[in-house]
Amino acid sequence: MTAAFVFPGQGSQTVGMGKALADAFPAAQAVFDEVDAALGEKLSAIIWEGPAERLTLTENAQPALMAVSLAAMRVLETEAGIDLKRDARFVAGHSLGEYSALAAAGAFTIGDAARLLRIRGNAMQKAVPVGEGAMAALLGLSFDEAAAVAAEAAQGEVCQAANDNGGGQVVVSGNKAAIERAVEIAKDKGAKRAMLLPVSAPFHCALMQPAADAMAEALAKTNVQKPVVPVVANVLAQPIEDPNEIIRRLVEQVTGTVRWRECVETMAGAGVTQFYEVGAGKVLTGLLKRIAAGATGSSIGTPDDVAALKAARG
């Protein structure tokens, strides 16, 4: 039980992701069919055919990334014999990836995860008028240094550390003017780079409170089960299993910091040496190398990746 399965967040999406899995494996196609049915539309067509601008819309990107992650997970189960209860110490996901992790571990159905992420994406987009919020990446500062920059830049507006990604990569989020001040202050404080990010809303900050309220309402109506393995919650960087706490922490996550560096440190500290990033892209695998020296990361999002894991497991 030295493995953890982790699930990517927004930004990892690409047109065509998951198509090779669906073509090769009926179990993967079934996941995309389930997501399409839950949403009452062919999200799979947007995932595989684009256009990119439509896939990148938060309301589409969030359920789409979950669909690809769960399709890959189902293939690992059916083709490589992976059983999370037996083979994983923890699951975790970056922001929306926490929903993928919970669905993989049986806390949600795939249909419920898709509906929740559609609500979450819509609510996050609507929470702040376009152009009023922003996010910026501060590279080369510790989390505490970046948090101090955010506090100095706020000046009565919202400016807070949104993502602690590890390896000296912290993202700040809030009102646009405050984030622009943070970029300049960070450069003065010795950041290697500080730049605004091309995002449609200021995620994981207090401006997202309307979206947190929407998620509290949606989650209250959702049947949440105890996951088969503990999920390391973004806002706590600690494992949780109780369904009521899962709901509470998912609501907090909308406005709270994604403590990804600490999540990985928690898992590594509990003996995890092998991390499998399940779904689109290799962002988390790249971050892992900067956080947990000595741990191994593998990304699994294509039939070749599945074959490689199968061969490695003998």
Sequence and secondary structure as in RCSB ss.txt:
>XXXX:A:sequence
MTAAFVFPGQGSQTVGMGKALADAFPAAQAVFDEVDAALGEKLSAIIWEGPAERLTLTENAQPALMAVSLAAMRV
LETEAGIDLKRDARFVAGHSLGEYSALAAAGAFTIGDAARLLRIRGNAMQKAVPVGEGAMAALLGLSFDEAAAVA
AEAAQGEVCQAANDNGGGQVVVSGNKAAIERAVEIAKDKGAKRAMLLPVSAPFHCALMQPAADAMAEALAKTNVQ
KPVVPVVANVLAQPIEDPNEIIRRLVEQVTGTVRWRECVETMAGAGVTQFYEVGAGKVLTGLLKRIAAGATGSSI
GTPDDVAALKAARG
>XXXX:A:secstr
  EEEEE  TT   TTTTHHHHHH HHHHHHHHHHHHHHTS HHHHHHH  HHHHHSHHHHHHHHHHHHHHHHHH
HHHHS   HHHH SEEEESTTHHHHHHHHTTSS HHHHHHHHHHHHHHHHHHS TTSEEEEEEES  HHHHHHHH
HHHHTTS EEEEEEEETTEEEEEEEHHHHHHHHHHHHHTT SEEEE   SS  SSGGGHHHHHHHHHHHHTS   
  SS EE TTTSSEE  HHHHHHHHHHHHHS B HHHHHHHHHHTT  EEEEESS SHHHHHHHHHSTT EEEEE
 SHHHHHHHHHHH 
